[in-house]
Amino acid sequence: MLRVETFNLGPLQTNAYLLRGEDDLKAVVIDPGMNPAALLRRVEHLHIEAVLLTHTHFDHIGGLEQLRRMKGCPVYVHDLEAGWLGDAKHNGSAMWSELGGPIVAEPADYALAEGQTLSLIGNTFKVLHTPGHSPGSVSFLCGKDLFAGDVLFREGVGRTDLYGGRQGDLVDSIRLKLYKLADDTVVYPGHGPRTRIGHEKTNNPFVPAL
């Protein structure tokens, strides 16, 4: 059982996810974004087992250090972007000073890799390395819930014009990994409303199913 709460954070309305299993007092956070006050209030009395990062662009890590200081929770990120947490150029925050200036965070505690499984809050999360939007982008699959970061949106896909982005890799990640999942898999994206794999295979104009 997985219960999902969504928080739209910061100027880019980035989706942060608070996940809980059967134990009401234990949770996982995915992508704690900028201006995280609402999220921090919600987790005040919860034990955060882990913070999972789909990637390290600034709008997905803007609240990371506040959450980490408050809860002392371990952070997981793909090795290809481990150095981006402390690098405002690579994580993109140096490019948009009007959004608040450089954002940096301390190193992560654990590395993520393709096919890895994490046992958290009584559930199993499978790590899918889904590069393209950024080199270390990952998606987390828990049962039929997929947390896809900025790889796949409802009838859209992530941009590939930022540092390390590659259009071909993004298309391969979607077609060869995400579209192989069951059609009724629910996709929780980094921005915008949730969707389903079957809907995207039929309706996504950027990456139609072959």
BELZIQUI-V395945 format. One line per field, one symbol per residue. ss: DSSP state (~ for helix, > for strand, _ for the rest). psi: psi as a letter, one per 30 degrees, with the letter a starting at -180 (. if undefined). Layout:
ss: ???
psi: ???
This chain:
ss: __>>>>>>>____>>>>>>>_____>>>>>______~~~~~~____>>>>>>_____~~~~__~~~~~~~~___>>>>~~~~~~~~______~~~_~~~__________>>>____>>>>__>>>>>>>________>>>>>__>>>>>__>>__>>_________~~~~~~~~~~_~~~_____>>>>_>___>>~~~~~~~_______
psi: kkkkkkkjklfghkjkkjklbfjffklkkkijaligeeeeeegegljjelkkkflgkeffgfgeeeeeeefhklkklkefgeffegjfeefffffiffgfakklllllekkklkfkkkjkhglkkkkjjileelegklkkkjcgkkjgbgekljhllllgglkfkjeeeeeeeeefeefflkfgkkkjlfkallaleeeeeefjfeikk.
